[in-house]
Amino acid sequence: MKLFGKKESVQTETGNEAVKVLGGGCANCHALEAAAKAALTELGEPAEVGHITDFGQIAACGVLHTPALMVDGKVVSSGRVLTKEEAKDLIRKARNQA
């Protein structure tokens, strides 16, 4: 592990680039991911959700409390697990489909 200099690249993102869950991989993160997948399915979109687990990347997104939901590069929720309906509404609003 290097303390200074160029960081080695670490693959911490998985899945769809458009919708991501940010968090360490706890039960709340998995619950938010399930709600987001269900919301995407109801919206008729591919139910692929990426996951960012690196806390450096999470902090770089401005997230202080996890789990968080990011849609198209914008954090729409942080610090709580959303229901399917809440996730669906936030995805619609983020994509101006309301």
C-alpha positions in Angstrom: 0.0 0.0 0.0 1.4 3.4 -1.0 0.7 6.4 1.2 1.8 8.9 -1.3 2.0 9.1 -5.1 -0.3 7.7 -7.7 -3.1 5.5 -6.4 -3.4 2.0 -7.8 -6.6 1.6 -9.7 -9.2 -0.3 -7.8 -12.4 -1.6 -9.4 -15.2 -0.8 -7.0 -18.0 0.0 -9.4 -20.3 -2.7 -10.8 -23.4 -2.7 -13.0 -25.2 0.2 -14.7 -23.5 3.6 -14.9 -26.8 5.4 -14.7 -28.1 4.2 -11.3 -25.8 3.4 -8.4 -25.9 2.6 -4.7 -23.1 4.2 -2.6 -22.2 2.3 0.5 -20.0 -0.2 2.1 -22.1 -3.3 1.3 -24.2 -3.5 4.5 -27.7 -4.8 4.8 -29.1 -1.3 4.2 -27.2 -0.9 1.0 -28.6 -4.2 -0.3 -32.1 -3.1 0.7 -31.7 0.1 -1.2 -30.3 -1.7 -4.2 -33.4 -4.1 -4.2 -35.7 -1.1 -4.0 -33.9 0.6 -6.9 -34.1 -2.5 -9.0 -37.8 -2.9 -8.4 -38.4 0.8 -9.2 -36.4 0.5 -12.5 -38.4 -2.6 -13.4 -41.7 -0.7 -12.9 -40.4 2.2 -14.9 -39.7 -0.2 -17.8 -35.9 0.3 -17.7 -33.1 -2.3 -17.3 -32.9 -3.3 -13.6 -29.2 -2.9 -13.4 -27.8 -1.0 -10.4 -24.1 -0.2 -9.9 -22.5 -0.2 -6.5 -19.7 2.0 -5.3 -18.1 0.7 -2.1 -14.9 2.7 -1.9 -15.4 5.3 0.8 -12.9 7.7 -1.0 -15.1 7.7 -4.1 -18.3 8.0 -1.9 -16.9 11.1 -0.1 -15.8 12.6 -3.5 -19.5 12.4 -4.5 -20.3 14.5 -1.4 -22.0 11.8 0.5 -21.6 11.8 4.2 -24.2 9.2 5.2 -24.8 5.9 3.5 -26.6 4.2 1.9 -27.0 6.7 -0.9 -28.7 6.6 -4.3 -27.1 8.3 -7.4 -29.0 8.7 -10.6 -27.2 9.9 -13.8 -24.3 11.3 -11.7 -26.5 13.2 -9.2 -27.0 12.0 -5.6 -30.7 12.0 -5.0 -30.9 10.4 -1.5 -28.5 9.6 1.3 -28.6 8.3 4.8 -31.7 6.1 4.5 -33.2 3.1 2.8 -35.9 4.1 0.3 -39.1 2.2 -0.5 -39.7 1.1 -4.1 -42.1 4.0 -4.5 -39.7 6.6 -3.1 -36.9 5.3 -5.4 -39.3 5.4 -8.4 -40.3 9.0 -7.7 -36.7 10.1 -7.3 -35.5 8.4 -10.5 -38.4 10.0 -12.4 -37.6 13.5 -10.9 -33.9 13.1 -11.7 -34.7 12.2 -15.2 -37.4 14.9 -15.6 -40.1 12.3 -16.2 -42.4 13.5 -13.4 
